[in-house]
Amino acid sequence: MMLAMSTIYVLKEGQKIGPFTTEELEDKVVEGLFSREDLFWTEGMDDWEPLSTVIEAVAESAPDLSIQEDALYNAGGTVVTSQAVHLSGGEEIPVAGISKVAVQSERIKRFKPVAGCIVVGVVIVCFALLEIPRITPTHWILWGLVLLGLALWWVRLLLLALRIPATLVIIDLQNGDERIIRAKAREAKELCGAIDLARAESRPG
């Protein structure tokens, strides 16, 4: 079983390295930066233990390195070969089963967060100016906590309203399903191009 922890240290050649999250440790193992002889420790453990106790589980969940050698595209956990698209979650999509691939920007509905910002902003101003008896320290603390909560809510709505749309790679499958991959704009174009190239190479003749 793989570690279900978020703060992990590794002892390599007498040097303590970390902390790592579980995902970061998996990446380091896959990259070959840690070996079976290295030790790991996390809170709750009495002593350091060999990384070999968990490295097999990491290796089983890691993408096939032999696949990556022949990759037309390899970034962000997605690997494209001439036969299939290997997603970061472990799913493998045969190229022959892809009907279309396209790049588009994420559609963001901004009306609700913008309207929410206005409404919450008005509430904050009214609440701050409202003459509420604040005689004891408890009254002041409660008033401050409510005002802080409203302010945090307003900031959250503002971030939603100003959020930059992500670039999406939409893979339409021949069975009617689709897979959506989030990526940076440049990587999305490269991924889309690699899938189109793989589809072209897979066509007979």
C-alpha positions as CSV (number, residue, x, y, z in Angstrom):
1,M,0.0,0.0,0.0
2,M,1.3,3.4,-0.9
3,L,1.8,6.0,1.8
4,A,-1.2,8.1,2.7
5,M,0.8,10.9,4.1
6,S,1.6,14.5,3.1
7,T,4.9,15.1,5.0
8,I,7.6,12.5,4.2
9,Y,11.4,12.8,4.6
10,V,14.0,10.7,2.8
11,L,17.4,9.8,4.2
12,K,19.9,9.4,1.3
13,E,23.6,9.0,1.8
14,G,23.3,10.3,5.3
15,Q,21.5,13.5,4.2
16,K,17.9,14.2,5.2
17,I,15.9,15.4,2.3
18,G,12.3,16.8,2.3
19,P,9.6,17.1,3.2
20,F,7.7,15.6,0.3
21,T,4.1,15.0,-0.3
22,T,3.0,11.6,-1.4
23,E,2.8,12.7,-5.0
24,E,6.2,14.4,-5.0
25,L,7.8,11.2,-3.5
26,E,6.2,9.2,-6.3
27,D,7.6,11.5,-8.9
28,K,11.1,11.3,-7.3
29,V,11.0,7.5,-7.3
30,V,9.8,7.4,-10.9
31,E,12.7,9.7,-11.9
32,G,15.2,7.4,-10.2
33,L,16.3,10.0,-7.7
34,F,15.7,7.6,-4.8
35,S,16.6,3.9,-4.6
36,R,15.3,1.0,-2.6
37,E,18.2,1.3,-0.1
38,D,17.2,4.9,0.9
39,L,15.2,5.4,4.1
40,F,12.0,7.3,4.6
41,W,10.3,8.6,7.7
42,T,7.0,10.4,8.5
43,E,5.3,11.5,11.6
44,G,4.1,8.6,13.7
45,M,6.9,6.2,12.7
46,D,9.3,5.1,15.4
47,D,12.3,4.9,13.1
48,W,13.5,5.2,9.5
49,E,12.4,2.4,7.2
50,P,13.7,1.3,3.8
51,L,12.0,2.9,0.9
52,S,11.8,-0.6,-0.6
53,T,8.7,-1.1,1.6
54,V,6.7,1.3,-0.6
55,I,8.7,1.6,-3.8
56,E,7.0,-1.3,-5.4
57,A,3.6,0.3,-5.0
58,V,5.0,3.5,-6.5
59,A,6.5,1.6,-9.4
60,E,3.1,-0.1,-10.1
61,S,1.3,3.3,-10.2
62,A,4.0,4.9,-12.4
63,P,3.7,5.2,-16.1
64,D,5.6,2.7,-18.2
65,L,9.0,4.2,-18.9
66,S,9.4,2.1,-22.1
67,I,6.3,4.0,-23.4
68,Q,7.9,7.3,-22.7
69,E,10.9,6.4,-24.8
70,D,8.8,6.3,-28.0
71,A,6.6,9.2,-27.1
72,L,5.5,11.8,-29.6
73,Y,4.5,14.0,-26.6
74,N,5.3,13.7,-22.9
75,A,4.4,16.5,-20.5
76,G,2.1,17.0,-17.6
77,G,1.7,13.3,-17.0
78,T,0.2,12.8,-20.5
79,V,2.2,10.6,-22.9
80,V,1.2,10.3,-26.6
81,T,2.6,7.4,-28.7
82,S,1.7,6.3,-32.2
83,Q,-0.6,3.7,-30.7
84,A,-2.3,5.4,-27.7
85,V,-2.7,8.4,-25.4
86,H,-1.7,7.6,-21.9
87,L,-3.4,9.9,-19.4
88,S,-1.9,10.9,-16.0
89,G,-4.6,8.9,-14.2
90,G,-3.4,5.7,-15.8
91,E,-6.1,5.5,-18.5
92,E,-5.0,4.5,-22.0
93,I,-6.9,5.7,-25.0
94,P,-6.2,3.9,-28.3
95,V,-5.5,6.3,-31.1
96,A,-7.8,4.4,-33.3
97,G,-10.7,5.1,-30.9
98,I,-10.2,8.9,-31.2
99,S,-12.5,10.7,-33.7
100,K,-11.4,14.3,-33.1
101,V,-9.2,16.4,-30.9
102,A,-9.4,20.2,-30.4
103,V,-8.1,23.0,-28.3
104,Q,-10.4,25.5,-26.7
105,S,-10.5,28.0,-23.8
106,E,-12.5,27.1,-20.7
107,R,-15.9,28.8,-20.6
108,I,-16.2,30.8,-17.4
109,K,-19.6,32.2,-16.2
110,R,-18.7,35.5,-14.5
111,F,-22.1,36.9,-13.9
112,K,-22.7,35.2,-10.6
113,P,-19.3,36.0,-9.0
114,V,-19.5,39.6,-10.2
115,A,-23.0,40.0,-8.9
116,G,-21.9,38.3,-5.7
117,C,-19.0,40.7,-5.3
118,I,-21.3,43.7,-5.6
119,V,-23.9,42.3,-3.1
120,V,-21.3,41.2,-0.5
121,G,-19.4,44.5,-0.9
122,V,-22.6,46.4,-0.1
123,V,-23.3,44.2,2.9
124,I,-19.7,44.7,4.2
125,V,-20.0,48.5,3.9
126,C,-23.4,48.5,5.6
127,F,-22.3,46.2,8.3
128,A,-19.1,48.2,9.0
129,L,-21.0,51.5,9.2
130,L,-24.0,50.0,11.1
131,E,-24.1,51.3,14.7
132,I,-24.1,48.0,16.6
133,P,-23.5,48.2,20.4
134,R,-19.9,47.0,20.9
135,I,-19.5,47.5,24.6
136,T,-17.5,44.5,25.7
137,P,-14.4,42.9,24.1
138,T,-16.6,40.0,23.1
139,H,-18.9,42.3,21.1
140,W,-15.8,43.6,19.3
141,I,-14.5,40.1,18.6
142,L,-17.8,38.9,17.2
143,W,-18.2,42.0,15.1
144,G,-14.6,41.6,13.8
145,L,-15.0,37.9,13.0
146,V,-18.2,38.5,11.0
147,L,-16.6,41.4,9.1
148,L,-13.5,39.2,8.4
149,G,-15.7,36.4,7.2
150,L,-17.6,38.7,4.8
151,A,-14.3,40.1,3.5
152,L,-12.9,36.7,2.8
153,W,-16.1,35.7,1.0
154,W,-15.8,38.9,-1.1
155,V,-12.2,38.1,-2.0
156,R,-13.1,34.5,-3.0
157,L,-15.9,35.9,-5.3
158,L,-13.5,38.4,-6.7
159,L,-10.9,35.7,-7.5
160,L,-13.6,33.7,-9.2
161,A,-14.7,36.7,-11.3
162,L,-11.1,37.5,-12.3
163,R,-10.0,33.8,-12.9
164,I,-8.1,33.3,-16.1
165,P,-9.8,30.6,-18.3
166,A,-7.7,27.5,-18.6
167,T,-6.8,25.9,-22.0
168,L,-8.5,22.6,-22.6
169,V,-7.7,19.8,-24.9
170,I,-11.0,18.1,-25.9
171,I,-10.6,14.5,-27.1
172,D,-13.7,13.1,-28.7
173,L,-14.0,9.4,-28.8
174,Q,-15.8,7.3,-31.4
175,N,-18.1,5.8,-28.8
176,G,-19.5,9.3,-28.0
177,D,-17.5,10.0,-24.9
178,E,-14.9,12.7,-24.4
179,R,-11.8,13.3,-22.3
180,I,-10.8,16.8,-21.2
181,I,-7.2,17.6,-20.4
182,R,-6.2,20.9,-18.8
183,A,-2.8,22.3,-20.0
184,K,-0.9,25.5,-20.7
185,A,-1.7,27.2,-24.0
186,R,1.6,26.1,-25.7
187,E,1.5,22.6,-24.3
188,A,-2.2,22.2,-25.3
189,K,-1.3,23.0,-29.0
190,E,1.7,20.6,-28.8
191,L,-0.5,17.8,-27.3
192,C,-3.2,18.4,-29.9
193,G,-0.6,18.3,-32.7
194,A,0.9,15.1,-31.3
195,I,-2.5,13.3,-31.2
196,D,-3.2,14.4,-34.7
197,L,0.2,13.1,-35.8
198,A,-0.5,9.8,-34.1
199,R,-3.9,9.5,-35.8
200,A,-2.3,10.2,-39.1
201,E,0.3,7.5,-38.6
202,S,-2.3,5.0,-37.5
203,R,-4.3,5.3,-40.6
204,P,-3.8,2.5,-43.1
205,G,-2.0,3.3,-46.3
